[in-house]
Amino acid sequence: MQIRTFHPDDEAAVIELWRRCDLLRPWNDPHQDIQHKMNQKDGLFLVGLVDDEIIATVMAGYDGHRGWLYLVGVDPGHQRHGHARAIVTEMERVLRERGGRKINLQVRDTNQGVIEFYKRIGYSIDPVLSMGKRFT
């Protein structure tokens, strides 16, 4: 799998991938999410390609201390081939280079397969409670 930074021409393919990966939610407009990320101009949005087809994504945020992973997805037809590990590892590398000391992510507590994946690649459950507030 080739990994590169997201390009605006990738938008339709990425949103379709997110749909196939069940990452879309009614309260998040994926076009708006991508536009907000592109406005950051931080290079923290990667895509993975096989035969010029986008099959994986990871988006990250970084506040100078912690990185956050978002929208990690691999096309269901390409799962269990190391692609998720590869794209997450690449984003970890990028965040470490910027000085990041920790990476956080959130997984729906019902998504046991994804929880097990992250455990296998070195993530653990932090003894914290995640809280949020929606503005929309």
C-alpha positions as CSV (number, residue, x, y, z in Angstrom):
1,M,0.0,0.0,0.0
2,Q,1.2,3.5,-0.9
3,I,0.6,6.1,1.7
4,R,0.4,9.8,0.9
5,T,-1.2,13.0,2.0
6,F,-4.9,13.6,1.1
7,H,-5.5,15.7,-2.0
8,P,-8.8,17.6,-2.5
9,D,-9.4,15.4,-5.6
10,D,-9.6,12.4,-3.2
11,E,-12.8,13.7,-1.5
12,A,-15.4,11.6,-3.2
13,A,-13.4,8.4,-2.9
14,V,-12.6,9.0,0.7
15,I,-16.3,9.7,1.6
16,E,-17.3,6.6,-0.2
17,L,-14.7,4.6,1.7
18,W,-15.9,6.1,5.0
19,R,-19.5,5.0,4.1
20,R,-18.3,1.4,3.4
21,C,-16.4,1.4,6.7
22,D,-19.5,2.7,8.6
23,L,-17.7,5.8,9.8
24,L,-20.3,8.3,8.7
25,R,-22.8,9.7,11.2
26,P,-25.8,11.9,10.5
27,W,-24.5,14.7,12.8
28,N,-21.1,15.0,10.9
29,D,-21.1,16.3,7.3
30,P,-18.1,14.5,5.8
31,H,-17.6,17.3,3.2
32,Q,-17.5,19.9,6.0
33,D,-15.1,17.6,8.0
34,I,-12.7,17.4,5.1
35,Q,-12.9,21.2,4.4
36,H,-12.2,22.0,8.1
37,K,-9.2,19.6,8.0
38,M,-7.9,21.1,4.7
39,N,-8.1,24.6,6.2
40,Q,-5.7,23.4,8.9
41,K,-3.0,22.9,6.3
42,D,-1.2,20.6,8.7
43,G,-0.7,17.5,6.5
44,L,-2.3,15.3,9.1
45,F,-4.7,13.5,6.7
46,L,-3.3,10.5,5.0
47,V,-4.8,8.0,2.5
48,G,-3.6,4.6,1.5
49,L,-3.8,3.3,-2.0
50,V,-3.6,-0.1,-3.7
51,D,-3.5,0.0,-7.5
52,D,-4.4,3.7,-7.4
53,E,-7.6,3.1,-5.4
54,I,-8.0,4.7,-2.0
55,I,-8.5,1.8,0.5
56,A,-7.4,3.4,3.8
57,T,-7.6,6.7,5.6
58,V,-6.4,8.3,8.9
59,M,-7.0,11.9,10.0
60,A,-5.1,13.3,13.0
61,G,-5.1,16.4,15.1
62,Y,-2.2,17.7,17.2
63,D,-2.2,20.3,19.9
64,G,1.6,20.4,20.6
65,H,1.3,17.7,23.3
66,R,-1.1,15.0,22.2
67,G,-2.1,13.7,18.9
68,W,-5.6,12.4,18.2
69,L,-6.5,9.9,15.5
70,Y,-9.8,10.2,13.7
71,L,-11.5,8.4,10.8
72,V,-9.2,5.4,10.6
73,G,-10.7,3.1,8.1
74,V,-9.8,0.4,5.7
75,D,-12.0,-0.9,2.9
76,P,-13.7,-4.1,4.2
77,G,-12.3,-6.0,1.1
78,H,-8.8,-5.0,2.1
79,Q,-9.0,-5.6,5.9
80,R,-6.7,-8.0,7.8
81,H,-3.7,-7.4,5.4
82,G,-1.8,-5.0,7.6
83,H,-3.1,-1.8,5.9
84,A,-4.6,-0.3,9.1
85,R,-1.4,-1.0,11.0
86,A,0.6,0.6,8.2
87,I,-1.4,3.8,8.0
88,V,-1.6,4.2,11.7
89,T,2.1,3.6,12.1
90,E,2.8,6.3,9.5
91,M,0.7,8.8,11.3
92,E,2.3,7.9,14.6
93,R,5.7,8.6,12.9
94,V,4.5,12.0,11.7
95,L,3.2,13.0,15.1
96,R,6.4,11.8,16.9
97,E,8.4,13.9,14.5
98,R,6.3,17.0,15.5
99,G,7.1,16.3,19.2
100,G,4.0,14.4,20.1
101,R,4.3,12.4,23.3
102,K,1.0,10.6,23.3
103,I,-1.8,9.6,20.9
104,N,-5.4,9.4,21.9
105,L,-8.3,7.9,20.0
106,Q,-11.9,7.0,20.6
107,V,-13.6,3.8,19.6
108,R,-17.2,3.0,20.1
109,D,-17.5,0.7,23.0
110,T,-19.6,-1.7,20.9
111,N,-16.8,-2.1,18.3
112,Q,-14.9,-5.0,19.9
113,G,-13.0,-5.9,16.8
114,V,-11.5,-2.5,16.5
115,I,-10.7,-2.4,20.2
116,E,-8.8,-5.6,19.8
117,F,-6.9,-4.3,16.8
118,Y,-5.7,-1.2,18.7
119,K,-4.6,-3.4,21.6
120,R,-2.6,-5.6,19.2
121,I,-0.7,-2.6,18.0
122,G,0.1,-1.2,21.4
123,Y,-2.8,0.9,22.5
124,S,-4.4,0.5,25.9
125,I,-7.6,1.7,27.5
126,D,-6.9,4.8,29.6
127,P,-8.7,5.1,32.9
128,V,-10.6,8.2,31.8
129,L,-14.1,9.1,30.9
130,S,-14.6,10.7,27.5
131,M,-16.9,13.7,27.5
132,G,-18.1,15.9,24.7
133,K,-20.3,18.8,23.8
134,R,-21.8,19.2,20.3
135,F,-22.2,22.7,18.9
136,T,-24.5,21.6,16.1
